[in-house]
């Protein structure tokens, strides 16, 4: 080992020898307690060197005894032991510089962690802040827009009020107009107060710092605008009521104009005047509902009067027409007397202003005139597939029969007429085109034989109805009864 030391101090030493010596020192350092115990005398020292050589030989390394002894001396002298310098600031800075790669990584990790933590808190806070600011801006803009809309509505209502205001209004209408004006003024005042507070628009960036205060103020502005809306709604309703009340009077006046030129009875005049007073009282009292009901009753009564007058006029016109309908016609004596009686009855009913009875008498006169004015030919139904005659048992007596010939009334145009026929079986009157006339059995058999002869009836004319007569003149004997079903 002295050789190694001398070489180290002087000439260059082979690197493998130096490395071997350092390895020996390291091996001995791990067995420091044994070295201290074995080097007390020469014999144990010699045995210790031999054991160290044996350790290296087991690893395939041949170590010279001198190297081992030199390693023992180096261990004792702490020759290969690193003694760190004193921990001064320069040393610390040097260590940081030497380990700058490690410190850079650590610093980068710390910065990343700090940045992540900052982002986790700062970004949501930023967006929350922006959300508050933007939301505040939207709310104020909405309030301003609402205030502008209410201001326009107030201006429109004021114009409506000016158009509605007039002279000669009833006390109720004047009161309604005054209330509407006051409501419009309150609404305008509230709207202007909000517009003043929000002009110019507040700085939205300052909202988060005074959030509670501004929330209360904005809520107050909203309540003020709601109150203004209610005021304007009240004014609009009042003006609508004024318009309706005036419309009631106008409609009542128009209704009364429909009666212009008509002579009303005392009863009709009393009813109309009472309903007019009801309408006016409702208008004066500002009660639109009562006015509507009274006006409906007035319109109904006026309509009834006009309808009655129209019916009266129609009755007069029809009566005049029926009186001359048979002029120049040879009316049979009995029918002429009946016509005269009906004429007198109608005239008396009109004179008594009993138009219901007059209408009933005119209806009877119409039926009689229609019957007298008709002209037709009674023909026996003779087609092969139609029945020309029928018979019935007389009541419950099975030994007696009633015989009938089926006929139809053919008018001048060749068409069958519908006549009102009263059946002797059930006493009901029906308008029919075919009916059966009761005849003696001999007539029935004669017609039957005529049809059985060749399937047709050669002598089909049963009678003639002339204008002015109530009944036809029959060519065959008849028993007088008629039926409409068989």
FIVEX-910598 format. One record per residue (C-alpha): x, y, z. Coordinates in nm, 4 decimals. Layout:
PT        c1        c2        c3
PT         X         Y         Z
...
This chain:
PT        c1        c2        c3
PT    0.0000    0.0000    0.0000
PT    0.3022    0.2201    0.0539
PT    0.3712    0.1746   -0.3116
PT    0.0274    0.2892   -0.3947
PT    0.0669    0.5877   -0.1663
PT    0.4000    0.6828   -0.3116
PT    0.2730    0.6447   -0.6605
PT   -0.0247    0.8497   -0.5784
PT    0.1894    1.1247   -0.4422
PT    0.4322    1.1048   -0.7298
PT    0.3962    0.9230   -1.0612
PT    0.0547    0.8405   -1.2025
PT   -0.1056    0.5202   -1.0684
PT   -0.3015    0.2766   -1.2799
PT   -0.6727    0.3413   -1.2494
PT   -0.7567   -0.0223   -1.1773
PT   -0.5160   -0.0262   -0.8825
PT   -0.6689    0.2844   -0.7357
PT   -1.0173    0.1473   -0.7860
PT   -0.9163   -0.1772   -0.6216
PT   -0.7767    0.0067   -0.3220
PT   -1.0984    0.2060   -0.2887
PT   -1.3021   -0.1113   -0.3029
PT   -1.0886   -0.2659   -0.0280
PT   -1.1432    0.0419    0.1884
PT   -1.5160    0.0214    0.1289
PT   -1.5201   -0.3483    0.2192
PT   -1.3246   -0.2802    0.5363
PT   -1.5494    0.0113    0.6273
PT   -1.8504   -0.2243    0.6366
PT   -1.6468   -0.4466    0.8714
PT   -1.5075   -0.1628    1.0822
PT   -1.5767   -0.3286    1.4128
PT   -1.3926   -0.6439    1.3085
PT   -1.0951   -0.4448    1.1789
PT   -1.0593   -0.2676    1.5099
PT   -1.0721   -0.6021    1.6924
PT   -0.8336   -0.7962    1.4655
PT   -0.5533   -0.5486    1.4343
PT   -0.4447   -0.5504    1.7952
PT   -0.1504   -0.7928    1.7348
PT    0.0497   -0.9227    1.4390
PT   -0.0941   -1.2717    1.4372
PT   -0.4556   -1.1593    1.4249
PT   -0.3617   -0.8934    1.1676
PT   -0.2043   -1.1607    0.9484
PT   -0.5198   -1.3773    0.9801
PT   -0.7437   -1.0813    0.9026
PT   -0.5505   -0.9986    0.5817
PT   -0.5782   -1.3641    0.4761
PT   -0.9607   -1.3582    0.5311
PT   -0.9946   -1.0440    0.3255
PT   -0.7926   -1.2020    0.0452
PT   -1.0161   -1.5071    0.0656
PT   -1.3281   -1.2861    0.0241
PT   -1.1868   -1.1378   -0.2942
PT   -1.0693   -1.4725   -0.4277
PT   -1.4239   -1.6079   -0.3840
PT   -1.5253   -1.3327   -0.6218
PT   -1.2472   -1.4203   -0.8693
PT   -1.0248   -1.1221   -0.7731
PT   -0.6589   -1.1668   -0.6708
PT   -0.5713   -0.8859   -0.4273
PT   -0.2158   -0.8302   -0.3123
PT   -0.1494   -0.8291    0.0652
PT    0.0122   -0.4890    0.0393
PT   -0.3061   -0.3438   -0.1125
PT   -0.5085   -0.4771    0.1768
PT   -0.2701   -0.3373    0.4351
PT   -0.2634   -0.0061    0.2575
PT   -0.6463   -0.0090    0.2578
PT   -0.6426   -0.0644    0.6349
PT   -0.4157    0.2357    0.6810
PT   -0.6336    0.4447    0.4453
PT   -0.9400    0.3496    0.6490
PT   -0.7670    0.4515    0.9679
PT   -0.6588    0.7787    0.8131
PT   -1.0075    0.8410    0.6565
PT   -0.8244    0.8902    0.3321
PT   -1.1277    0.8001    0.1091
PT   -1.3894    0.9524    0.3338
PT   -1.5671    1.2588    0.2039
PT   -1.5945    1.5371    0.4522
PT   -1.8636    1.7840    0.3453
PT   -1.7767    2.1501    0.3621
PT   -1.9372    2.3861    0.6101
PT   -2.3048    2.4750    0.5253
PT   -2.2467    2.8321    0.4165
PT   -2.4665    3.0302    0.1741
PT   -2.2169    2.9788   -0.1056
PT   -2.2230    2.6026   -0.0419
PT   -2.6015    2.6027   -0.0419
PT   -2.6117    2.7964   -0.3666
PT   -2.3606    2.5580   -0.5177
PT   -2.5703    2.2597   -0.4112
PT   -2.8775    2.4192   -0.5661
PT   -2.6882    2.4881   -0.8851
PT   -2.5536    2.1298   -0.8943
PT   -2.9001    1.9910   -0.8353
PT   -3.0729    2.2488   -1.0535
PT   -3.2398    1.9794   -1.2671
PT   -3.4070    1.8232   -0.9640
PT   -3.4976    2.1630   -0.8170
PT   -3.6391    2.2715   -1.1527
PT   -3.8655    1.9700   -1.1645
PT   -3.9740    2.0272   -0.8078
PT   -4.0342    2.3941   -0.8764
PT   -4.2310    2.3097   -1.1896
PT   -4.4466    2.0645   -0.9942
PT   -4.5064    2.3208   -0.7216
PT   -4.5955    2.5834   -0.9814
PT   -4.8331    2.3446   -1.1522
PT   -4.9995    2.2613   -0.8227
PT   -5.0255    2.6280   -0.7333
PT   -5.1595    2.7098   -1.0794
PT   -5.4147    2.4274   -1.0572
PT   -5.5300    2.5417   -0.7148
PT   -5.5473    2.9015   -0.8313
PT   -5.7402    2.7998   -1.1438
PT   -5.9797    2.5853   -0.9415
PT   -6.0726    2.8890   -0.7348
PT   -6.0061    3.1807   -0.9666
PT   -6.1859    3.0597   -1.2833
PT   -6.5211    2.9803   -1.1157
PT   -6.4907    3.3004   -0.9198
PT   -6.4265    3.4907   -1.2424
PT   -6.7263    3.3398   -1.4196
PT   -6.9413    3.3849   -1.1110
PT   -6.8364    3.7469   -1.1050
PT   -6.9129    3.7895   -1.4748
PT   -7.2456    3.6165   -1.4280
PT   -7.3410    3.8583   -1.1530
PT   -7.2328    4.1561   -1.3598
PT   -7.4091    4.0409   -1.6774
PT   -7.7223    3.9413   -1.4867
PT   -7.7358    4.2813   -1.3208
PT   -7.6976    4.4510   -1.6576
PT   -7.9812    4.2445   -1.8049
PT   -8.2097    4.3143   -1.5109
PT   -8.1536    4.6876   -1.5300
PT   -8.2055    4.6871   -1.9067
PT   -8.5302    4.4944   -1.8637
PT   -8.6490    4.7401   -1.6019
PT   -8.5670    5.0306   -1.8314
PT   -8.7513    4.8649   -2.1219
PT   -9.0511    4.7951   -1.9005
PT   -9.0532    5.1539   -1.7778
PT   -9.0448    5.2810   -2.1374
PT   -9.3336    5.0540   -2.2337
PT   -9.5374    5.1732   -1.9356
PT   -9.4595    5.5348   -2.0249
PT   -9.5909    5.4791   -2.3781
PT   -9.9016    5.3079   -2.2406
PT   -9.9608    5.6039   -2.0073
PT   -9.9309    5.8477   -2.3000
PT  -10.1820    5.6447   -2.5025
PT  -10.4252    5.6311   -2.2114
PT  -10.3897    6.0049   -2.1602
PT  -10.4795    6.0589   -2.5260
PT  -10.7796    5.8272   -2.4845
PT  -10.8840    6.0218   -2.1773
PT  -10.8643    6.3516   -2.3644
PT  -11.0822    6.2117   -2.6420
PT  -11.3294    6.0721   -2.3884
PT  -11.3530    6.3909   -2.1871
PT  -11.6426    6.6077   -2.2885
PT  -11.9111    6.8456   -2.1713
PT  -12.2558    6.7395   -2.0651
PT  -12.1459    6.4088   -1.9114
PT  -12.3467    6.2538   -1.6337
PT  -12.2205    6.2735   -1.2772
PT  -12.1139    5.9088   -1.2901
PT  -11.9228    5.9498   -1.6174
PT  -11.7507    6.2642   -1.4886
PT  -11.6477    6.0784   -1.1728
PT  -11.5141    5.7860   -1.3740
PT  -11.3126    6.0225   -1.5934
PT  -11.1671    6.1967   -1.2868
PT  -11.0669    5.8623   -1.1335
PT  -10.9093    5.7562   -1.4647
PT  -10.7086    6.0795   -1.4805
PT  -10.5790    6.0296   -1.1258
PT  -10.4809    5.6705   -1.2003
PT  -10.2917    5.7771   -1.5138
PT  -10.1077    6.0464   -1.3182
PT  -10.0043    5.7988   -1.0462
PT   -9.8805    5.5541   -1.3056
PT   -9.6795    5.8208   -1.4870
PT   -9.5249    5.9428   -1.1617
PT   -9.4101    5.5953   -1.0658
PT   -9.2680    5.5250   -1.4108
PT   -9.0787    5.8538   -1.4139
PT   -8.9328    5.7782   -1.0694
PT   -8.7892    5.4480   -1.1916
PT   -8.6578    5.6068   -1.5119
PT   -8.4872    5.8783   -1.3088
PT   -8.3155    5.6221   -1.0825
PT   -8.1954    5.4166   -1.3772
PT   -8.0735    5.7031   -1.5934
PT   -7.7916    5.6678   -1.6603
PT   -7.7663    5.2922   -1.6127
PT   -7.5676    5.1997   -1.2999
PT   -7.2180    5.0536   -1.3362
PT   -7.2683    4.6801   -1.3547
PT   -6.9062    4.6143   -1.2483
PT   -6.9781    4.7659   -0.9081
PT   -7.2765    4.5379   -0.8486
PT   -7.0975    4.2379   -0.6864
PT   -6.9496    4.4594   -0.4169
PT   -7.2931    4.6033   -0.3262
PT   -7.5071    4.3104   -0.4269
PT   -7.7503    4.3162   -0.1342
PT   -7.8183    4.6868   -0.1676
PT   -7.8751    4.6689   -0.5412
PT   -8.0977    4.3612   -0.5148
PT   -8.3232    4.5502   -0.2772
PT   -8.3280    4.8543   -0.5040
PT   -8.4056    4.6513   -0.8166
PT   -8.6832    4.4678   -0.6315
PT   -8.8211    4.8049   -0.5292
PT   -8.8092    4.9284   -0.8884
PT   -8.9951    4.6166   -1.0006
PT   -9.2628    4.6694   -0.7367
PT   -9.2980    5.0323   -0.8409
PT   -9.3458    4.9326   -1.2054
PT   -9.5998    4.6678   -1.1016
PT   -9.7921    4.9351   -0.9137
PT   -9.7733    5.1597   -1.2201
PT   -9.9078    4.8749   -1.4330
PT  -10.1979    4.8335   -1.1918
PT  -10.2692    5.2073   -1.2042
PT  -10.2744    5.2078   -1.5829
PT  -10.4940    4.8969   -1.5854
PT  -10.7382    5.0723   -1.3541
PT  -10.7432    5.3770   -1.5818
PT  -10.7987    5.1568   -1.8873
PT  -11.0891    4.9799   -1.7160
PT  -11.2462    5.3099   -1.6118
PT  -11.2208    5.4485   -1.9646
PT  -11.3734    5.1274   -2.1001
PT  -11.6624    5.1687   -1.8574
PT  -11.7108    5.5270   -1.9748
PT  -11.7182    5.4083   -2.3354
PT  -11.9683    5.1357   -2.2482
PT  -12.1960    5.3759   -2.0626
PT  -12.1911    5.6166   -2.3555
PT  -12.2525    5.3274   -2.5889
PT  -12.5558    5.2326   -2.3815
PT  -12.7060    5.5765   -2.4313
PT  -12.6240    5.5725   -2.8024
PT  -12.7765    5.2273   -2.8478
PT  -13.0853    5.3322   -2.6518
PT  -13.1257    5.6376   -2.8763
PT  -13.0846    5.4235   -3.1894
PT  -13.3439    5.1801   -3.0561
PT  -13.5933    5.4558   -2.9983
PT  -13.5344    5.5841   -3.3520
PT  -13.6710    5.2519   -3.4760
PT  -14.0044    5.3503   -3.3255
PT  -14.0097    5.6879   -3.4985
PT  -14.3365    5.7430   -3.6823
PT  -14.5178    5.4619   -3.5011
PT  -14.8219    5.5356   -3.2954
PT  -14.7829    5.3445   -2.9715
PT  -15.0638    5.2329   -2.7499
PT  -15.0788    5.3644   -2.3955
PT  -14.9531    5.0311   -2.2638
PT  -14.6656    5.0165   -2.5135
PT  -14.5657    5.3757   -2.4397
PT  -14.5623    5.3117   -2.0644
PT  -14.3402    5.0037   -2.1025
PT  -14.0945    5.1793   -2.3339
PT  -14.0702    5.4881   -2.1130
PT  -14.0059    5.2751   -1.8026
PT  -13.7235    5.0845   -1.9751
PT  -13.5718    5.4108   -2.1001
PT  -13.5666    5.5410   -1.7426
PT  -13.3962    5.2212   -1.6263
PT  -13.1213    5.2627   -1.8867
PT  -13.0673    5.6267   -1.7947
PT  -13.0614    5.5508   -1.4216
PT  -12.7942    5.2852   -1.4785
PT  -12.5856    5.5294   -1.6831
PT  -12.6198    5.8011   -1.4176
PT  -12.5204    5.5521   -1.1503
PT  -12.2245    5.4221   -1.3491
PT  -12.3665    5.0675   -1.3348
PT  -12.2764    4.9196   -1.6720
PT  -12.4171    4.5755   -1.5871
PT  -12.7595    4.7101   -1.4899
PT  -12.7524    4.9327   -1.7981
PT  -12.6844    4.6356   -2.0243
PT  -12.9759    4.4427   -1.8766
PT  -13.2117    4.7402   -1.9066
PT  -13.0995    4.8018   -2.2663
PT  -13.1565    4.4365   -2.3559
PT  -13.5090    4.4609   -2.2195
PT  -13.5664    4.7847   -2.4116
PT  -13.4355    4.6298   -2.7355
PT  -13.6542    4.3244   -2.6770
PT  -13.9633    4.5365   -2.6205
PT  -13.8905    4.7520   -2.9287
PT  -13.8419    4.4354   -3.1345
PT  -14.1741    4.2979   -3.0130
PT  -14.3516    4.6219   -3.1008
PT  -14.1995    4.6298   -3.4495
PT  -14.2787    4.2618   -3.5041
PT  -14.6376    4.3236   -3.3949
PT  -14.6612    4.6184   -3.6312
PT  -14.5282    4.4033   -3.9132
PT  -14.7807    4.1314   -3.8348
PT  -15.0558    4.3912   -3.8278
PT  -14.9450    4.5287   -4.1621
PT  -14.9268    4.1777   -4.3063
PT  -15.2704    4.0989   -4.1687
PT  -15.4176    4.4163   -4.3187
PT  -15.2532    4.3510   -4.6555
PT  -15.3622    3.9877   -4.6673
PT  -15.7160    4.0772   -4.5620
PT  -15.7359    4.3354   -4.8371
PT  -15.6105    4.0797   -5.0892
PT  -15.8526    3.8096   -4.9732
PT  -16.1506    4.0464   -4.9931
PT  -16.0981    4.0927   -5.3678
PT  -15.9672    3.7467   -5.4512
PT  -16.3104    3.6154   -5.5641
PT  -16.4411    3.9298   -5.7284
PT  -16.6440    3.8323   -6.0348
PT  -16.6647    3.4658   -5.9263
PT  -17.0041    3.2978   -5.8916
PT  -16.9747    3.1954   -5.5284
PT  -17.2429    2.9629   -5.3967
PT  -17.4809    3.1227   -5.1504
PT  -17.3708    2.9376   -4.8360
PT  -17.0037    3.0110   -4.9041
PT  -17.0819    3.3731   -4.9824
PT  -17.2555    3.4142   -4.6475
PT  -16.9626    3.2548   -4.4693
PT  -16.7223    3.4872   -4.6503
PT  -16.9221    3.7871   -4.5377
PT  -16.9213    3.6658   -4.1775
PT  -16.5442    3.6263   -4.1844
PT  -16.5003    3.9723   -4.3372
PT  -16.7023    4.1225   -4.0570
PT  -16.5132    3.9254   -3.7888
PT  -16.1769    4.0464   -3.9182
PT  -16.2906    4.4090   -3.9334
PT  -16.4245    4.3938   -3.5790
PT  -16.1006    4.2416   -3.4457
PT  -15.8916    4.5113   -3.6143
PT  -16.1155    4.7843   -3.4830
PT  -16.0797    4.6396   -3.1305
PT  -15.6999    4.6248   -3.1757
PT  -15.7282    4.2500   -3.1109
PT  -15.4701    4.1426   -3.3602
PT  -15.4486    3.7899   -3.2358
PT  -15.8160    3.7287   -3.3122
PT  -15.7810    3.9204   -3.6365
PT  -15.5002    3.6878   -3.7426
PT  -15.7069    3.3822   -3.6590
PT  -16.0046    3.5076   -3.8625
PT  -15.7789    3.5943   -4.1571
PT  -15.6396    3.2395   -4.1488
PT  -15.9943    3.0993   -4.1662
PT  -16.0775    3.3401   -4.4484
PT  -15.7608    3.2344   -4.6340
PT  -15.8571    2.8687   -4.6129
PT  -16.2095    2.9341   -4.7378
PT  -16.0943    3.1535   -5.0255
PT  -15.8356    2.8935   -5.1262
PT  -16.1007    2.6239   -5.1231
PT  -16.3483    2.8309   -5.3269
PT  -16.0831    2.9438   -5.5726
PT  -15.9806    2.5900   -5.6604
PT  -16.0966    2.4125   -5.9716
PT  -16.0191    2.0490   -6.0449
PT  -16.1524    1.7237   -6.1782
PT  -16.2025    1.4215   -5.9521
PT  -16.0763    1.1123   -6.1321
PT  -16.0970    0.7519   -6.0262
PT  -15.7512    0.5963   -5.9842
PT  -15.7479    0.3466   -6.2680
PT  -15.3931    0.2172   -6.3086
PT  -15.3749   -0.1617   -6.3052
PT  -15.1342   -0.1773   -6.0126
PT  -15.3336    0.0722   -5.8021
PT  -15.6470    0.0058   -5.6022
PT  -15.9527    0.1830   -5.7392
PT  -16.1868    0.0908   -5.4560
PT  -16.1793   -0.0393   -5.0969
PT  -16.4332   -0.1494   -4.8372
PT  -16.4492   -0.1464   -4.4554
PT  -16.6640   -0.3167   -4.2002
PT  -16.9044   -0.0701   -4.0480
PT  -16.7712   -0.0395   -3.6957
PT  -16.7785   -0.3767   -3.5194
PT  -17.0644   -0.5080   -3.7280
PT  -16.9189   -0.7772   -3.9532
PT  -17.2431   -0.8046   -4.1488
PT  -17.2268   -0.4525   -4.2890
PT  -16.9686   -0.2898   -4.5105
PT  -16.8850    0.0611   -4.6223
PT  -16.7629    0.0970   -4.9828
PT  -16.5202    0.3606   -5.1117
PT  -16.3919    0.4737   -5.4504
PT  -16.0269    0.5984   -5.4576
PT  -15.9956    0.9326   -5.6401
PT  -15.7454    1.2121   -5.6974
PT  -15.8010    1.5800   -5.7782
PT  -15.6407    1.6793   -6.1082
PT  -15.5843    2.0531   -6.1530
PT  -15.5969    2.2507   -6.4750
PT  -15.2249    2.1810   -6.5286
PT  -15.2841    1.8044   -6.5200
PT  -15.1148    1.7506   -6.1827
PT  -15.2740    1.5962   -5.8761
PT  -15.3575    1.8501   -5.6067
PT  -15.3023    1.8028   -5.2352
PT  -15.6325    1.8615   -5.0545
PT  -15.7083    1.8782   -4.6828
PT  -15.9248    1.5724   -4.6180
PT  -16.0831    1.4771   -4.2859
PT  -16.1063    1.1013   -4.2348
PT  -16.4375    0.9740   -4.0997
PT  -16.2506    0.6901   -3.9254
PT  -16.0344    0.8937   -3.6858
PT  -16.1533    1.2538   -3.7518
PT  -15.8000    1.3710   -3.8417
PT  -15.7350    1.6069   -4.1303
PT  -15.4449    1.5391   -4.3646
PT  -15.3262    1.7038   -4.6849
PT  -15.3256    1.4156   -4.9368
PT  -15.3243    1.3697   -5.3140
PT  -15.5369    1.0557   -5.3015
PT  -15.8367    0.9833   -5.0861
PT  -16.1422    0.7576   -5.0960
PT  -16.5076    0.8721   -5.1088
PT  -16.7776    0.6525   -4.9549
PT  -17.0348    0.5406   -5.2140
PT  -17.3276    0.2996   -5.2301
PT  -17.2409   -0.0654   -5.2978
PT  -17.3899   -0.0382   -5.6438
PT  -17.1456    0.2317   -5.7460
PT  -16.8583    0.0288   -5.6041
PT  -16.9639   -0.2787   -5.8033
PT  -17.0102   -0.0717   -6.1184
PT  -16.6556    0.0665   -6.0973
PT  -16.5251   -0.2788   -6.0098
PT  -16.6897   -0.4310   -6.3144
PT  -16.5522   -0.1528   -6.5350
PT  -16.1968   -0.2278   -6.4226
PT  -16.2358   -0.6063   -6.4433
PT  -16.3550   -0.5729   -6.7996
PT  -16.0157   -0.4824   -6.9456
PT  -15.7956   -0.3868   -6.6472
PT  -15.8748   -0.0204   -6.6947
PT  -16.1596    0.2079   -6.5969
PT  -16.3125    0.3635   -6.8998
PT  -16.5335    0.6165   -6.7179
PT  -16.2750    0.7752   -6.4823
PT  -16.4348    1.1154   -6.4182
PT  -16.5974    1.0982   -6.0751
PT  -16.6887    1.4697   -6.0424
PT  -16.6049    1.8313   -6.1211
PT  -16.5097    2.1116   -5.8788
PT  -16.5867    2.4571   -6.0192
PT  -16.4492    2.7899   -5.8931
PT  -16.6819    2.9417   -5.6309
PT  -16.8151    2.6057   -5.5055
PT  -16.6976    2.4310   -5.1920
PT  -16.7744    2.0752   -5.3039
PT  -16.7418    1.9029   -5.6404
PT  -17.0469    1.8081   -5.8475
PT  -17.0394    1.4248   -5.8459
PT  -17.1358    1.2067   -6.1419
PT  -17.2047    0.9144   -5.9092
PT  -17.4139    0.8892   -5.5932
PT  -17.2017    0.9420   -5.2788
PT  -17.2604    0.8685   -4.9123
PT  -17.0552    1.1664   -4.7918
PT  -16.7777    1.0086   -4.5848
PT  -16.4057    1.0074   -4.6765
PT  -16.0939    0.8200   -4.5647
PT  -15.7249    0.8884   -4.6240
PT  -15.5658    0.5515   -4.5422
PT  -15.6439    0.1954   -4.6500
